[in-house]
């Protein structure tokens, strides 16, 4: 019997391989299926594994990033005039050079404006860093608490705060991990901020614990703002663009292989927007989830691939955007002048869907994402500026349909601060919602290790030809593994290849 013939596996054979995988150290969940080889028509055995993340890996990951920031700030001297614009470490992934200072200042201004728009009085910032938000925000608050896991960061920031009489009496700084609630008063803060920090978390479970703690620290009607979140749904586009920028002459197979390696070794956390809607749905105290694209006119990785989330705690009364009339870009309307004519018809607001994101359309096309180049692309910032000229507020969010698309809700500019239903998630049961940075070192070696161990235990025809690592297993409505939703080998993001 040939090897190809042996791979016409029975369900019992797949189950035997699954059982053997689940006995292996480092495996949390497993599924085994047969797939047709697209080039030769043979049947191949493919195993899908969700790695287990031991507590030691979580601690090691947090410690790695703490060491980075301790080293970065240990020997720096605080400025004599208080907190300054310190953008140390903000380098472009495309060029490896510092992001231009005007772009960084615009980024910081947008983040400050987003927090100020919530009218905070008692603020807790988790991951306060060099005080880029604390500096412009704290002087307008009653209290501003900041925590950070780096002693060097807190010592430096404390020395700077002490030189500013506007801040010294209202700022409290503590060195503690993001998931520690030690000495933080419960039910006290109206705003908790995690800005440009969750990418350093070890996994989504850690973030869930941090958000649960933040919810307990909030007073009724308060909110958690999570800023600068890296989008898991566009990670492949981002890494492909980075590779093209640094090695422009590589052929497509080499690019795909390099991107696959980069994803396995990624040390920063990427999150699908659906993570936040799913997290909130499981917590009755959260009454609204507001997910928006990062604001800004510059076209860089911060505006292309990052977003911000506001989670509102009850009893806030949100304005729901879920049932607004829908207009499709490129089908119902083809230009902004036609959209302007429709504003009088939809006075209460409307949703513009399937808008190719001008910031992302080139990167999406490089990855073969379907449907991103058939309509005229729009820039979210330009669309927001257009809305302001027409007396409307434009709220831009991701589209769950394609990484290169976004949606825009156009509403009256009436000062509303609490929206719900802006982002419309897809079926998150079959969508990988995050990577697992804490497992990146172990995971890069896990497929080969598992195949070696299985070869020593099972007949050759039950050893999988390939082991694919997933952040989580796709689930059917009943909770069992949705085998039809398992991605094709070579793609771990759940998309159908374009």
For each residue, the residues with C-beta under 8 A, 3 or more apart:
1: 5 6
2: 5 6
3: 6 7 460 461
4: 7 40 42 43
5: 1 2 8
6: 1 2 3 9 460 461
7: 3 4 34 42 43 44 45 461 465
8: 5 34 43
9: 6 13 14 34 43 45 461 462
10: 13 14
11: 14 15
12: 15 16
13: 9 10 16 17 461 462
14: 9 10 11 17 18 32 33 34 45
15: 11 12 18 19 32
16: 12 13 19 20 458 462
17: 13 14 20 21 32 45 47 454 458 462 463 464
18: 14 15 21 22 30 31 32 47
19: 15 16 22 23
20: 16 17 23 24 454 457 458 462
21: 17 18 24 27 30 32 47 49 450 454
22: 18 19 27 29 30
23: 19 20
24: 20 21 27 450 453 454
25: 52
26: 51 52 442 446 449
27: 21 22 24 30 49 50 51 52 450
28: 50 51 52 53
29: 22 49 50 472 473 481
30: 18 21 22 27 47 48 49 50
31: 18 47 48 473 481 483 486
32: 14 15 17 18 21 45 46 47 48 464
33: 14 45 46 48 483 486
34: 7 8 9 14 43 44 45 46
35: 43 44 46 488 489
36: 41 42 43 44
37: 40 41 42 43 44
38:
39:
40: 4 37
41: 36 37
42: 4 7 36 37
43: 4 7 8 9 34 35 36 37
44: 7 34 35 36 37 465 466 489
45: 7 9 14 17 32 33 34 461 462 463 464 465
46: 32 33 34 35 464 465 466 467 468 486 489
47: 17 18 21 30 31 32 450 464 466 467 468
48: 30 31 32 33 467 468 469 470 473 486
49: 21 27 29 30 446 447 450 467 468 469 470
50: 27 28 29 30 469 470 471 472 473
51: 26 27 28 436 439 442 443 446 469
52: 25 26 27 28 439
53: 28 57 58 202 203 205 436 438 439
54: 57 58
55: 58 59
56: 59 60
57: 53 54 60 61 202 438 439 441 442
58: 53 54 55 61 62 202 203 206 438
59: 55 56 62 63
60: 56 57 63 64 438
61: 57 58 64 65 202 267 437 438
62: 58 59 65 66 149 177 200 202
63: 59 60 66 67
64: 60 61 67 68 267
65: 61 62 68 69 149 200
66: 62 63 69 70 149 150
67: 63 64 70 71
68: 64 65 71 72
69: 65 66 72 73 129 148 149 150 152 153
70: 66 67 73 74 150 151 152 153
71: 67 68 74 152
72: 68 69 76 88 89 152
73: 69 70 76 88 130 150 152 153 156
74: 70 71 152
75:
76: 72 73 88 156
77:
78: 156 157 159 160 163
79: 82 83 84 160
80: 163
81: 84 163
82: 79 135 160 161 163 164 167
83: 79 86 130 131 134 135 157 160 161 164 167
84: 79 81 135 160
85: 101 104 105 108 132
86: 83 130 131 132
87: 90 98 99 101 104 132
88: 72 73 76 130
89: 72
90: 87 98 99 104
91: 95 96 97 98 99
92: 95 96 97 98 99 300 301
93: 96 238 242 301
94: 241 242 245 246 301
95: 91 92 245
96: 91 92 93 246
97: 91 92
98: 87 90 91 92 101
99: 87 90 91 92 103 104 300 302
100: 103 104
101: 85 87 98 104 105
102: 105 106
103: 99 100 106 107 296 298 300 302
104: 85 87 90 99 100 101 107 108
105: 85 101 102 108 109
106: 102 103 109 110 296 297 298
107: 103 104 110 111 296 298 302
108: 85 104 105 111 112 132 133 136
109: 105 106 112 113
110: 106 107 113 114 294 295 296
111: 107 108 114 115 132 133 195 196 227 228 308
112: 108 109 115 116 133 136 137
113: 109 110 116 117 295
114: 110 111 117 118 225 227 295 308
115: 111 112 118 120 123 133 137 191 193 225
116: 112 113 119 120 137 140
117: 113 114 417
118: 114 115 191 223 225 310 417
119: 116 417
120: 115 116 123 137 141 190 191
121: 141 142 143 190 191
122: 141 142 143 188 189 190 191 219
123: 115 120 137 138 141 143 144 145 189 190 191 192 193
124: 145 146 147 184 189 191 192 193 214 217
125: 128 133 134 144 145 146 147 192 193 194 195
126: 147 178 192 193 194 197 210 214
127: 147 148 149 178 194 195 196 197 200
128: 125 131 133 134 146 147 148 153 154 157 173
129: 69 132 148 153 157 196 197
130: 73 83 86 88 153 156 157
131: 83 86 128 134 135 146 157 160 161
132: 85 86 87 108 111 129 135
133: 108 111 112 115 125 128 136 137 193 195
134: 83 125 128 131 137 138 144 146 157 161 167 171
135: 82 83 84 131 132 138
136: 108 112 133 139
137: 112 115 116 120 123 133 134 140 141 144
138: 123 134 135 141 144 166 167 170 171
139: 136 166 167 170
140: 116 137
141: 120 121 122 123 137 138 144 170
142: 121 122 170
143: 121 122 123 170 172
144: 123 125 134 137 138 141 167 170 171 172
145: 123 124 125 171 172 173 174 184 189
146: 124 125 128 131 134 154 157 171 172 173 174
147: 124 125 126 127 128 173 174 175 176 178 180 184
148: 69 127 128 129 153 154 157 173 175
149: 62 65 66 69 127 175 176 177 178
150: 66 69 70 73 153 154 175
151: 70 154 155 175
152: 69 70 71 72 73 74 155 156
153: 69 70 73 128 129 130 148 150 156 157
154: 128 146 148 150 151 157 158 173 174 175
155: 151 152 158 159
156: 73 76 78 130 152 153 159 160
157: 78 83 128 129 130 131 134 146 148 153 154 160 161 173
158: 154 155 161 162 173
159: 78 155 156 162 163
160: 78 79 82 83 84 131 156 157 163 164
161: 82 83 131 134 157 158 164 167 168 171 173
162: 158 159 168
163: 78 80 81 82 159 160
164: 82 83 160 161 167 168
165: 168 169
166: 138 139 170
167: 82 83 134 138 139 144 161 164 170 171
168: 161 162 164 165 171
169: 165
170: 138 139 141 142 143 144 166 167
171: 134 138 144 145 146 161 167 168
172: 143 144 145 146
173: 128 145 146 147 148 154 157 158 161
174: 145 146 147 154 182 183 184
175: 147 148 149 150 151 154
176: 147 149 180 182
177: 62 149 180
178: 126 127 147 149 194 197 201 206 210
179: 206 209 210 213
180: 147 176 177 213
181: 184 186 213 216 217
182: 174 176
183: 174
184: 124 145 147 174 181 188 217
185: 188 189 217
186: 181 216 217
187: 216 217 218 219 220
188: 122 184 185 217 219
189: 122 123 124 145 185 192 217 218 219 222
190: 120 121 122 123 218 219 221 222 223
191: 115 118 120 121 122 123 124 222 223 224 225
192: 123 124 125 126 189 214 217 218 222 223 224 225
193: 115 123 124 125 126 133 224 225 227
194: 125 126 127 178 197 198 210 214 224 225 226 227
195: 111 125 127 133 225 226 227 228
196: 111 127 129 199 227 228
197: 126 127 129 178 194 200 201 228
198: 194 201 207 210 226 228 229 269 271
199: 196 228 229 230 268 269 270
200: 62 65 127 197 268 269
201: 178 197 198 204 206 207 210 269 437
202: 53 57 58 61 62 206 269 436 437 438
203: 53 58 206 207 269 434 436 437 438 439
204: 201 207 208 269 271 275 433 434 436 471
205: 53 208 209
206: 58 178 179 201 202 203 209 210 438
207: 198 201 203 204 210 211 269 271 275
208: 204 205 211 212 279
209: 179 205 206 212 213
210: 126 178 179 194 198 201 206 207 213 214
211: 207 208 214 215 224 226 279 311
212: 208 209 215 216 283
213: 179 180 181 209 210 216 217
214: 124 126 192 194 210 211 217 218 224
215: 211 212 218 224 283 285 286 311 313
216: 181 186 187 212 213
217: 124 181 184 185 186 187 188 189 192 213 214
218: 187 189 190 192 214 215 222 223 224 313
219: 122 187 188 189 190 222
220: 187 313 314 315
221: 190 312 313 314 315 316
222: 189 190 191 192 218 219 312 313
223: 118 190 191 192 218 310 311 312 313 316 418
224: 191 192 193 194 211 214 215 218 310 311 313
225: 114 115 118 191 192 193 194 195 308 309 310
226: 194 195 198 211 229 276 308 309 310 311
227: 111 114 193 194 195 196 308 309
228: 111 195 196 197 198 199 294 302 306 308
229: 198 199 226 271 306 307 308 309
230: 199 235 268 269 270 271 305 306
231: 234 235 270 271 272 273 305 306 307 398 403
232: 235 270 271 272 275 432 433 434 435 493
233: 272 273 398 403 493
234: 231 237 238 304 305 360 363 364 403
235: 230 231 232 238 239 263 266 270 305 435 493
236: 239 240 259 263 367 403 493
237: 234 240 241 305 360 363 364 366 367 369 403 404
238: 93 234 235 241 242 301 304 305 363
239: 235 236 242 243 259 262 263
240: 236 237 243 244 255 259 363 366 367
241: 94 237 238 244 245 362 363 366
242: 93 94 238 239 245 246 262
243: 239 240 246 247 250 255 258 259 262
244: 240 241 247 248 250 255 366
245: 94 95 241 242 248
246: 94 96 242 243
247: 243 244 250 255 258
248: 244 245
249:
250: 243 244 247 254 255 258
251: 254 255
252: 255 256
253: 256 257
254: 250 251 257 258
255: 240 243 244 247 250 251 252 258 259
256: 252 253 259 260 490
257: 253 254 260 261
258: 243 247 250 254 255 261 262
259: 236 239 240 243 255 256 262 263
260: 256 257 263 264 490
261: 257 258 264 265 444
262: 239 242 243 258 259 265 266
263: 235 236 239 259 260 266 435 492
264: 260 261 440 443 444 469
265: 261 262 440 441 444
266: 235 262 263 270 435 437 440
267: 61 64 437 440
268: 199 200 230 437
269: 198 199 200 201 202 203 204 207 230 434 435 437
270: 199 230 231 232 235 266 434 435
271: 198 204 207 229 230 231 232 275 276 433 434
272: 231 232 233 275 428 431 432 433 434
273: 231 233 276 277 291 307 309 397 398 400 423 425
274: 277 278 400 425 426 428 431 433
275: 204 207 232 271 272 278 279 428 433 434
276: 226 271 273 279 280 289 291 309 311
277: 273 274 280 281 289 291 423 425 428
278: 274 275 281 282 425 428 433
279: 208 211 275 276 282 283 286
280: 276 277 283 286 289 311
281: 277 278
282: 278 279
283: 212 215 279 280 286
284: 314
285: 215 313 314
286: 215 279 280 283 289 311 312 313 314
287: 312 313 314 315 316 317 318 420
288: 310 311 312 316 318 418 419 420
289: 276 277 280 286 309 310 311 312 420 421 422 423
290: 309 310 311 312 418 419 420 422
291: 273 276 277 307 308 309 397 398 422 423
292: 295 307 308 309 395 396 397 422
293: 303 307 380 396 397 398 406
294: 110 228 302 303 306 307 308
295: 110 113 114 292 303 380 381 384
296: 103 106 107 110 302 303 381
297: 106 381
298: 103 106 107 302 303
299: 303 304 359 379
300: 92 99 103 303 304
301: 92 93 94 238 304 305 306
302: 99 103 107 228 294 296 298 305 306
303: 293 294 295 296 298 299 300 306 359 381
304: 234 238 299 300 301 359 360 363
305: 230 231 234 235 237 238 301 302 360
306: 228 229 230 231 294 301 302 303
307: 229 231 273 291 292 293 294 397 398
308: 111 114 225 226 227 228 229 291 292 294
309: 225 226 227 229 273 276 289 290 291 292
310: 118 223 224 225 226 288 289 290
311: 211 215 223 224 226 276 280 286 288 289 290
312: 221 222 223 286 287 288 289 290 316 318 418 420
313: 215 218 220 221 222 223 224 285 286 287 316
314: 220 221 284 285 286 287
315: 220 221 287
316: 221 223 287 288 312 313 418
317: 287 418
318: 287 288 312 418 419 420
319: 411 416 418 419 420
320: 323 419 420 421
321: 324 349 351 395 409 411 419 420 421 422
322: 420 421 424
323: 320 421
324: 321 346 348 349 350 351 409
325: 346 349 350 351
326: 350 351 353
327: 332 333 339 342 346 350 351 352 353
328: 331 332 333 352 353 354
329: 332 333 334 352 353 354 355 356 375 378
330: 333 334 354 356 374 375 376
331: 328 354
332: 327 328 329
333: 327 328 329 330 338 339 342 352
334: 329 330 338 375 376
335: 338 339 376
336: 339 340 383 386
337: 340 341
338: 333 334 335 341 342
339: 327 333 335 336 342 343 352 410
340: 336 337 343 390
341: 337 338 344
342: 327 333 338 339 345 346 350
343: 339 340 346 347 350 390 392 410
344: 341 347
345: 342
346: 324 325 327 342 343 349 350 410
347: 343 344 412
348: 324 411 412
349: 321 324 325 346 409 410 411 412
350: 324 325 326 327 342 343 346 409 410
351: 321 324 325 326 327 407 408 409 410
352: 327 328 329 333 339 355 407 408 409 410
353: 326 327 328 329 399 405 407
354: 328 329 330 331 371 375 399 401 402 405 407
355: 329 352 375 377 378 383 399 405 406 407 408
356: 329 330 361 372 373 374 375 376 377 378 404 405
357: 360 361 364 377 378 379 380 404 405 406
358: 361 377 378 379 382
359: 299 303 304 379 380
360: 234 237 304 305 357 363 364 372 403 404
361: 356 357 358 364 365 372 373 377 404
362: 241 365 366
363: 234 237 238 240 241 304 360 366 367 404
364: 234 237 357 360 361 367 369 372 402 403 404
365: 361 362 368 369 372 373 404
366: 237 240 241 244 362 363
367: 236 237 240 363 364 498
368: 365 497 498
369: 237 364 365 372 402 403 404 495 498
370: 402 498
371: 354 374 401 402 404 405
372: 356 360 361 364 365 369 402 403 404 405
373: 356 361 365 377
374: 330 356 371
375: 329 330 334 354 355 356
376: 330 334 335 356
377: 355 356 357 358 361 373
378: 329 355 356 357 358 382 383
379: 299 357 358 359 382 383
380: 293 295 357 359 383 384 396 406 408
381: 295 296 297 303 384 385
382: 358 378 379 385 386
383: 336 355 378 379 380 386 387 394 396 408
384: 295 380 381 387 388 394 396
385: 381 382 388 389
386: 336 382 383 389 390 394
387: 383 384 390 392 393 394 410
388: 384 385 391 392 393 394 413
389: 385 386
390: 340 343 386 387
391: 388 412 413
392: 343 387 388 410 411 412 413
393: 387 388 410 411 412 413
394: 383 384 386 387 388 408 409 410
395: 292 321 408 409 410 411 419 422
396: 292 293 380 383 384 406 407 408
397: 273 291 292 293 307 406 407 408 409 422 423
398: 231 233 273 291 293 307 406 407 423
399: 353 354 355 402 405 406 407
400: 273 274 423 424 425 426
401: 354 371 405 426
402: 354 364 369 370 371 372 399 405
403: 231 233 234 236 237 360 364 369 372
404: 237 356 357 360 361 363 364 365 369 371 372
405: 353 354 355 356 357 371 372 399 401 402
406: 293 355 357 380 396 397 398 399
407: 351 352 353 354 355 396 397 398 399 423 424
408: 351 352 355 380 383 394 395 396 397
409: 321 324 349 350 351 352 394 395 397 422
410: 339 343 346 349 350 351 352 387 392 393 394 395
411: 319 321 348 349 392 393 395 414 416
412: 347 348 349 391 392 393
413: 388 391 392 393
414: 411
415:
416: 319 411 419
417: 117 118 119
418: 223 288 290 312 316 317 318 319
419: 288 290 318 319 320 321 395 416 422
420: 287 288 289 290 312 318 319 320 321 322
421: 289 320 321 322 323 424
422: 289 290 291 292 321 395 397 409 419
423: 273 277 289 291 397 398 400 407
424: 322 400 407 421
425: 273 274 277 278 400 428
426: 274 400 401 431
427: 430 431
428: 272 274 275 277 278 425 431 433
429: 474 475 476 477 482 485
430: 427 474 475 482 485 494
431: 272 274 426 427 428 474 494
432: 232 272 435 470 471 472 474 492 493 494
433: 204 232 271 272 274 275 278 428 471 472
434: 203 204 232 269 270 271 272 275 471 472
435: 232 235 263 266 269 270 432 440 471
436: 51 53 202 203 204 439 440 443 471
437: 61 201 202 203 266 267 268 269 440
438: 53 57 58 60 61 202 203 206
439: 51 52 53 57 203 436 442 443
440: 264 265 266 267 435 436 437 443 444
441: 57 265 444 445
442: 26 51 57 439 445 446
443: 51 264 436 439 440 446 469
444: 261 264 265 440 441
445: 441 442 448 449
446: 26 49 51 442 443 449 450 467 469
447: 49 450 451 466 467 468 469
448: 445 451 452
449: 26 445 446 452 453
450: 21 24 27 47 49 446 447 453 454 467
451: 447 448 454 455 463 464 467
452: 448 449 455 456
453: 24 449 450 456 457
454: 17 20 21 24 450 451 457 458 462 463 464
455: 451 452 458 460 463
456: 452 453
457: 20 453 454
458: 16 17 20 454 455 462 463
459: 462 463
460: 3 6 455 463
461: 3 6 7 9 13 45
462: 9 13 16 17 20 45 454 458 459
463: 17 45 451 454 455 458 459 460
464: 17 32 45 46 47 451 454 467
465: 7 44 45 46
466: 44 46 47 447 489
467: 46 47 48 49 446 447 450 451 464
468: 46 47 48 49 447 486 487 489 492
469: 48 49 50 51 264 443 446 447 492
470: 48 49 50 432 473 487 492
471: 50 204 432 433 434 435 436 492
472: 29 50 432 433 434
473: 29 31 48 50 470 481
474: 429 430 431 432 481 482 485 486 494
475: 429 430 479 480 481 482
476: 429 479 480 481 482
477: 429
478:
479: 475 476
480: 475 476
481: 29 31 473 474 475 476 486
482: 429 430 474 475 476 485 486
483: 31 33 486
484:
485: 429 430 474 482 494
486: 31 33 46 48 468 474 481 482 483
487: 468 470 491 492 493 494 495
488: 35 491 496 497
489: 35 44 46 466 468
490: 256 260
491: 487 488 494 495 497
492: 263 432 468 469 470 471 487
493: 232 233 235 236 432 487
494: 430 431 432 474 485 487 491
495: 369 487 491 498
496: 488
497: 368 488 491
498: 367 368 369 370 495
